[in-house]
């Protein structure tokens, strides 16, 4: 089994947390979207959407949708254990998973990144796409679609209504989570489930953007829950390893230097 992912990708974090929680071994391939590695022809031929993560089991089974991957991981866990003490997610868990997945962090995240950094990286990625179009003419049509998408993203970021809708959606989700956590320790009862796997990266993204005070600490149940889930080995391996404390600066600086050097050398 192979997982194409990156620590920056929210959906990648969700899938990796599921894999760690279920104890499933897999081969890890890092594909950094900020440096345009998801536009490399080998990956792009496999997944023209260029989105992460991608889960492959053998030569034929390739799954792109986050919830589908997690449910597939659950099935693997059941088969691997012979069905002992392993159960599939309940309808309530799946409903929470879908509810969390409905919030797209893309514009919210980009909207909280300083314009000069966001524009610099956006320009770099557009140059990467153009370079790949010239290098692989048979994929030019698909690459052109991604170039168009990049321009459309920039235009949408100029619309305050787009950012406000994403913010309101997030607030509504967190308020519902806060109410639920007033009744239970985890999202669905007293046991950790795949619904929690979906929520943890959302909270982590808010912390990474220095928005913990506004969105987490202001909600006492979520604040307590956040402390609890950070103790899990899966969190420490998937997210804490890259973004806790000084590590987040190391992770971000490493990527920024790569983009800056490639821009100077004009190597896209």
N, C-alpha and C positions, 0 to 999 in steps of 0.2 A: 504494500500500500504506500502511495506517495501523496504528500500534501504540498501543494505549491501555495505559499503564504508569505506574510511578512508581519513583524511585530507592530507596525503602524496601522495595519488593517483591522478595523473593528470586527468584521466578520471572520477574519482569520483567527482572531483571539477567541471568538465564540467556539469555533470548531476545535481549536487546540485545547481549550479548557475541557470540552466534551471528551476528547481523546484521552487526556490525562486522567479525568475523573473515572473513565471506563477502563483505564489501564491498557489501551490499545497501542501496540507498537506501530510506528510508521516511519518512512523515510522523509526527511524534511528538506524542502528546496525553498530557499529565500528568493523572493521576487519583489524588489523594492519599487513600488509605483512612483515614488518621488524622484527617483533617478531614471525613470522610464524603462526599467527592466521588463515590465509587463508588456512593453511594445516590441521586445525582441522577437524575431520571426518564429523561433521554435515554440515559444509560449503562445504567441499570437495565433499561430496555425491551430493550436489545440483549443484556444479560447478567444475568438475574435472580439468578445466583449472587453477583453483585457482586465476583467475584474478578478479580485481575489476573494476567497480562496478557491482552489480547484482540487478536488479529491479524486485520485485515480487508484483503482484496485485492479492490478494486472494490466493487461493491454487494452481492455475494452470498456471498462466501467469508469466513466468520467462524470462527476457530479459537480455542478456549479452553485446551486442554491443552498444557502447556509442551513436552513431548517432541514432540507432533504439530506444533506450530508450528516447532520447530527442524528437524524432518525436512522440513517444507514449505519452509523457508528453504534447505535443502540442495538441494532440487529446483529452486528458483528459480535458485540459483547455477549449477547444471548447465546449465539452459536458457540463462541469460544468457551463459555462457562458450562455448556451443556444444559443451559436453562436454569441452573441452580442459583437462587437468590437474586436473579436479575429480572426486572420487569420493564416493560415499555412505558413511555411517558403516558400519563392519563390524559383524558380530553381537556381537563382543566390546565394541565401543564402546557399542552400544545396551544391552547387558547392564549396563554400568557406569552409563549414564545412568539406567536404570530403578532400579538399586540406590540411587543417590544420591537420586532423586526420591521413593523410598519413605519417606525421613526427612522428616517434617513439622516445620518449625521453629516452628510457631505457638505451642505451649504452652511449648516451651523458651525462646523469646524472651520471651514475656509473663512467664514465671516469673522472669526475671532483670531485670525492670524494677521499680523501687521501687513498692510498693503504692499510695502516694498519687498517683503520676503515672498508673499504669495505671488506677486506679479513676476518676480525673478524666476521662481520655480515653474510657473505657468509658461513663461516664454521658453524656458529650457525644454520642457516636455513637448511643446509644439515643434521645436526644432528637431527633437528626437523623432517625432512622428514623420516629419517631412523627410528626414534623412532615411528612415526605413522605407518610405514610399519609393524613393529613388533606388534604394538598394534591392528591394523586392517588388518589382512592378506587378507581379501576379497577385499581390496583396494590396495593390494601390487603392482599390475601391473600399476595402475594409478600413485601411488606414485613413482614408479621406473622411470616412464616417466618424472616426475618433477625433480627427482634427476639427471637424464641424462641431462635435460635442464639446470640445475644449473651448471653442469660441462661444458657444451657447452658455456654458457655465460662467464664463466671465461676464457675459451680459446679464445673466440672472443675478449675479452677485451685486450688480449695481441697483437692483430693485429691492428697496427696503421691505416691501410686502413679502417677498420670498423668504427673507431672513426672519421676519416677524412670525410668519406661519410656522416655520420650523421650531422657533422658540416656544410658541404657544402649544404646539404638539408635544414638545418635550415636557413642558410644565404640566400639562394635563396627564401625561404618562406618569411622571414622578409623583404627582398628587395621588393618583390611584394606587401606586406602589406604596406610598406612605400610609394610606388607609388600610391596605392589606396587611402591612407589617405591624400594624397596631394589634392585629389578631393572631398572627403567627410569626415564628422566628424566621422562616424563609418564605419565599413567594407563595408556595403551595404547601402549607402545613409546616410540620416541625422537621422535615427532612429536606436536605439539599437535592434539588432536581435540575433538569435541563433548562427550566425557566430561569433559575439563578445563573446558569451558565450564560444565558442570553443577556441578563441584566448587568452582570459584573463589568464587562467591557464598556458599557455606556457610562457607568459611574467613573471608571478609570479614565475615560476620555475627558470628562468634566474636570477631573483632578489635573490631568495633563495640561488643560487649557487654563489652569489657575482659576477655575470657577467653583471650587469645592464649597466655599463659604456661601455662595448664592444659591446653589442648587442641592447641596448635600447637608451641610451643617445646619441649614435653616429648617431641615426636616428631621426631627430627633429620631424617628424610627429608622429612617434610611441611614442616618449617621451611625447609629448603633449597628445596623446590619452591615454597613461598609467596613467597620472595624472587624466584625466577625468573619466576613468572607475573605479578608486579606490574610487571614491565618491559614487558609487552606494551601496545601502543597501545590495544587494545580495553579492557583493564582501566583504564587511565588515564582514558579517556573515559567509560566506563560507571559505574565505581565510585570510582576515585581522585578524580575531579573533585568528588564530593559528600562523601566520607567520609575522605579522607586528612588527617591532622593537624588543624589548626584548622577545616577545612572541615566536619567532621562536627558540630561545635558550631554552626556557622552554619546548617547544614541542619536540625538538631534544634530550635534556638531559634526559627527562623522558623516552623516548624510549631506549636510550643508557644504562641507568641504569638498565632497565628491562632485556635487553639482557645480560649485564655484570653479574648481580646477578644470572640469570638462568644458565649461563655458569659456574660460580663458584660452584653453587649447583648441577650442572649437571642434571638439571630438564628441559628436552626438551619436 
